[in-house]
Amino acid sequence: MVHLSQVKKGKQAQTQNPDAEGESGSPYVYGTHYAAEELPEHVMADREMPADVAYRMIKDELSLDGNPLLNLASFVTTYMEDEAQSLMTDAMSKNFIDFEEYPQTAHIQNRCINMIANLFHAPTTDGDGDQDCVGTSTIGSSEAIMLATLAMKKRWQNKRKAQKKDYSRPNIIMNSAVQVCWEKAARYFEVEEKYVYCTETRYVIDPREAVDLVDENTIGICAILGTTYTGQYEDVKAINDLLKERNIDCPIHVDAASGGFVAPFVRPELEWDFRLEKVVSINVSGHKYGLVYPGVGWVFWRAPEYLPEELIFNVNYLGANQATFTLNFSKGASHVIGQYYQLIRLGKHGYQSIMRNQTQIADYLAGELEKLGFILMSEGNGRGLPLVAFRLKPNKDRMFDEFAIAHILRQRGWVIPAYTMAPHSNKLKMMRVVLREDFSMHRCNILIDDFKAALKSLEEMDQGMIEKYTQ
Ligand SMILES: *Cc1c(COP(=O)(O)O)cnc(C)c1O
């Protein structure tokens, strides 16, 4: 709405001083000199820039980024309800670590820890229903995994020290298809990486091979609940049972970054969590199937004894004693609050409905891609994460590959990665579509049509090339 007084003021300003920004009310963004100049990139400008100009310039630039809704490469949440967004925006200025100032936020974190630990069947020993489990929120699964690795390493070292044995060469056993944060954790904290390699037909850890690799320097075995390549769940129970059978004292950490919020709702009978006695710690990303925007993860230990005391810091901060076990100090409170919103808003039924829908749509998409001639590499029917990993059937006459398909789909805006499988799997090329809650059946059908069109245009290109070079 235009108010008369404003119109008058604008006119006056124009006749008096056409360029006096700030005094003349609000100048038109694209009429200012800023619009005709490059934005500061190397040195801060001497003077302020009007807020609306700064806002517009940055917003315009960001329009070149991909559209998160079309990004089928990522597991990370791209939709939250307005109410959740509003709570998160309100909390943006709260520093999560200031427990004394923001006691309710701290309580909310603890409630999230209780609820998620319960979902993972954290054991209770004292009969009053209280879990022994300890846990903390993190920035994501990466920080959670760093903390879990540190805890396993320290606990192993303490045991070795008590036995007066050498504790200088810790190692950890994992699948070569681990997410990069495991390699990071191992290198940052100086733990030797011992890999169980994938093969051309097996993309998950081989439990026997993993347990065979255990030696006196092994701090733990990592099992993945939903690998990033094919979404398959590794057989945690088989590892657990082999360790028990052979009477080996070696802990398991489950990387449930994605699967932690899927398996409990789609395959509640699957034993992968604290129901297995060798599982001592679990991480999950709140910002993947926990349905919160990027910035939150969780890590849990089945009992305090698995989190060595020397890693817990009691900081006296602004008058209160707090126990913390994190790599960072300050962080925003929004994401923990967003997680609590989702947990109480959706309840088990809500999460289950969403995860079942995604599983169903993933199965449908897998079936359609199979009809188009692709080989499926992921498992359907809720046996793994709701994602479809696939590759082209080998064909010597075909000139295009998975990367070319990805490129054509990108022209429509879809971000669907093509990549090569983990080491030792014969450099298999593959593609992967990750389903998130906002990928409804209707959008799935649009994607299938775009796949058909992409294949058709690539085949025609092949045909054109063949004709061109064979004449
Ligand atoms: C995403 C992922 C991670 C890393 O988690 P962030 O929350 O992105 O830090 C680790 N492991 C697995 C299996 C993952 O899928």
The ligand as an SDF file (V2000), in Angstrom:
LIG
                    3D

 15 15  0  0  0  0  0  0  0  0999 V2000
   25.5770  -38.5300    6.4620 C   0  0  0  0  0  0  0  0  0  0  0  0
   26.3540  -39.5990    7.0760 C   0  0  0  0  0  0  0  0  0  0  0  0
   27.3970  -39.3000    7.9530 C   0  0  0  0  0  0  0  0  0  0  0  0
   27.8050  -37.8770    8.2690 C   0  0  0  0  0  0  0  0  0  0  0  0
   26.7670  -37.2710    8.9310 O   0  0  0  0  0  0  0  0  0  0  0  0
   26.5680  -35.6850    9.0620 P   0  0  0  0  0  0  0  0  0  0  0  0
   25.3430  -35.6020    9.8910 O   0  0  0  0  0  0  0  0  0  0  0  0
   26.3780  -35.1790    7.6680 O   0  0  0  0  0  0  0  0  0  0  0  0
   27.7730  -35.1210    9.7100 O   0  0  0  0  0  0  0  0  0  0  0  0
   28.0630  -40.3460    8.5420 C   0  0  0  0  0  0  0  0  0  0  0  0
   27.7520  -41.6210    8.2620 N   0  0  0  0  0  0  0  0  0  0  0  0
   26.7490  -41.9510    7.4200 C   0  0  0  0  0  0  0  0  0  0  0  0
   26.4360  -43.3920    7.1730 C   0  0  0  0  0  0  0  0  0  0  0  0
   26.0190  -40.9490    6.7850 C   0  0  0  0  0  0  0  0  0  0  0  0
   25.0310  -41.2660    5.9570 O   0  0  0  0  0  0  0  0  0  0  0  0
  1  2  1  0
  2  3  1  0
  2 14  2  0
  3  4  1  0
  3 10  2  0
  4  5  1  0
  5  6  1  0
  6  7  2  0
  6  8  1  0
  6  9  1  0
 10 11  1  0
 11 12  2  0
 12 13  1  0
 12 14  1  0
 14 15  1  0
M  END
$$$$
